[in-house]
């Protein structure tokens, strides 16, 4: 179904992309730092699920709409920046974050999952990435173009889960140790808020 030589090249390129620190990884580090190891993994899983949505959209040709509908791109662009800014404000205030509590540990993880998914889904750069990156490793001569897209998408998503999940787990474990100090815990909130705010600004001023 896929060109083996192209797939081998894709594995190398995809791995390099996954281990290179980027917005998603920074987001997961910030969430794991606030909520602990399992919350960091939940955020990574949310990002991965969003990547699957992007992959399916690219396979169906829906992502290409952003190349022909600039207004749709703009709406998603600013919605993503606004959402990240919202998360930054909540983190600075120390409320509403994905911090787990003994009473309801699952709530923090669910919030982390959905925030990871929404943050990724509202990033138009990810959509355009799928439109431009994945086709380079698809061989139309083999047929089953849509299926090739899906294989590539599932592969990079699986890589992302392993890499980002490990990052979320490690950042969460470190933060759990540091949070024994109230002052350090508040510092982690400020760190998370700074990361979210930085990602919002980065998305807002990024060239379109």
C-alpha positions in Angstrom: 0.0 0.0 0.0 2.9 2.4 0.6 6.2 2.9 -1.2 8.8 1.2 1.2 11.6 3.6 0.3 9.4 6.7 0.8 8.1 5.2 4.0 11.6 4.7 5.3 12.4 8.3 4.5 9.2 9.3 6.2 10.1 7.5 9.4 13.4 9.4 9.7 11.7 12.7 8.9 8.8 12.1 11.2 11.1 11.0 14.1 13.2 14.2 13.7 10.0 16.3 13.8 8.6 14.5 16.9 11.8 14.9 19.0 12.3 18.5 18.0 10.8 20.8 20.6 7.8 22.7 19.3 4.6 24.3 20.4 2.8 21.0 21.2 5.7 19.8 23.2 6.0 23.0 25.2 2.3 22.9 25.8 2.6 19.4 27.2 5.5 20.3 29.4 3.5 23.2 30.8 0.4 21.1 31.4 2.4 18.2 33.0 4.2 20.8 35.2 0.8 22.0 36.5 -1.0 18.7 36.8 1.5 15.9 37.3 2.7 12.9 35.2 -0.7 11.4 34.2 -2.0 14.9 33.3 0.9 15.4 31.0 0.3 12.1 29.3 -3.4 13.0 29.0 -2.4 16.3 27.2 -0.2 14.3 24.9 -3.0 11.9 24.1 -5.3 14.9 23.3 -2.8 16.3 20.9 -2.4 12.9 19.3 -6.1 12.5 18.8 -6.3 16.0 17.2 -3.5 14.9 14.8 -5.6 11.9 13.8 -8.4 14.4 12.9 -6.0 16.4 10.9 -4.8 13.3 9.1 -8.3 12.2 8.2 -9.1 15.7 7.0 -6.0 15.7 4.8 -6.8 12.3 3.4 -10.3 13.5 2.5 -9.0 16.7 1.0 -10.7 18.9 3.5 -7.5 20.5 4.8 -6.8 21.9 1.3 -9.8 24.2 1.9 -7.6 26.4 4.0 -5.5 27.1 0.9 -8.5 28.5 -1.0 -10.4 30.1 1.9 -8.2 32.7 3.6 -11.0 33.9 5.9 -11.4 30.4 7.4 -7.7 30.3 8.0 -7.9 33.7 9.7 -10.8 32.7 12.0 -9.0 29.6 13.1 -5.7 31.4 13.5 -7.1 34.0 15.9 -9.3 31.5 17.7 -6.3 29.4 18.5 -4.3 32.4 19.8 -7.2 33.6 21.9 -7.7 30.1 23.5 -4.0 29.9 24.4 -4.2 33.4 25.9 -7.2 32.3 27.9 -5.2 29.3 29.3 -2.3 31.7 30.1 -4.6 34.0 32.2 -6.1 31.0 34.1 -2.6 29.7 34.8 -1.3 33.1 36.1 -4.4 33.3 38.3 -3.8 29.8 39.6 -7.4 28.7 38.9 -9.1 26.5 36.4 -5.9 24.8 35.3 -5.5 21.1 34.7 -4.3 20.5 38.2 -5.4 17.2 39.7 -6.9 17.1 43.1 -7.3 14.1 45.4 -11.1 14.5 45.2 -11.3 14.3 41.5 -8.1 13.3 39.8 -9.9 12.4 36.6 -11.2 15.9 36.0 -7.8 17.4 35.6 -6.8 14.7 33.2 -9.9 15.1 31.1 -9.4 18.9 31.0 -5.8 18.3 29.9 -6.9 15.9 27.2 -9.4 18.3 25.7 -7.2 21.3 26.0 -4.4 19.4 24.2 -6.9 18.5 21.5 -8.4 21.9 21.1 -5.0 23.7 21.1 -3.8 21.4 18.3 -7.1 21.6 16.3 -7.2 25.4 16.4 -3.6 25.7 15.1 -3.9 26.3 11.3 -0.2 25.7 10.9 -0.8 22.0 11.8 -3.4 21.8 9.0 -1.1 23.3 6.4 1.7 21.1 7.7 -0.3 18.0 6.8 -1.2 19.4 3.4 2.4 20.1 2.5 4.3 17.4 4.4 2.4 14.1 4.0 2.0 14.3 0.2 5.7 14.2 -0.2 5.7 10.6 0.9 2.7 9.4 -1.1 3.3 7.5 -4.3 0.2 8.1 -6.6 1.4 5.3 -8.9 0.6 2.7 -6.2 -3.0 3.8 -6.0 -4.9 3.9 -2.7 -3.8 7.5 -2.1 -6.2 8.1 0.7 -5.0 4.9 2.5 -1.4 6.0 2.1 -2.3 9.3 3.8 -3.8 7.4 6.6 -0.9 5.1 7.1 1.5 8.0 7.3 -0.8 9.9 9.6 -1.2 7.0 12.0 2.5 6.5 12.0 3.5 10.0 12.9 0.6 10.1 15.5 1.9 6.9 17.2 5.4 8.4 17.3 4.0 11.6 18.8 2.2 9.7 21.5 5.4 7.9 22.5 7.6 11.0 22.5 5.2 13.6 23.8 3.7 11.1 26.3 7.2 10.5 27.7 7.9 14.3 27.9 4.6 14.8 29.7 5.4 12.0 32.1 8.9 13.2 32.9 7.9 16.8 33.3 5.0 15.8 35.5 7.2 13.6 37.8 9.7 16.4 38.2 6.9 18.9 38.9 5.3 16.6 41.4 8.5 16.6 43.5 8.9 20.4 43.2 5.3 21.1 44.2 5.9 20.1 47.7 6.9 23.7 48.2 4.0 26.2 47.8 6.3 28.8 46.5 7.7 26.4 43.8 4.1 25.4 43.0 3.2 29.0 42.3 6.3 29.4 40.3 5.2 26.5 38.1 1.9 28.2 37.6 3.7 31.3 36.3 5.9 29.1 34.1 2.9 27.4 32.6 1.2 30.8 32.1 4.3 32.2 30.4 4.5 29.2 28.1 0.8 29.5 27.1 1.2 33.3 26.6 4.3 32.8 24.5 2.6 30.2 22.3 -0.4 32.6 21.9 1.9 35.4 20.7 3.9 33.0 18.5 0.7 31.9 16.8 -0.7 35.4 16.5 2.4 37.0 14.9 3.4 34.0 12.8 3.5 34.7 9.1 0.4 33.5 7.3 
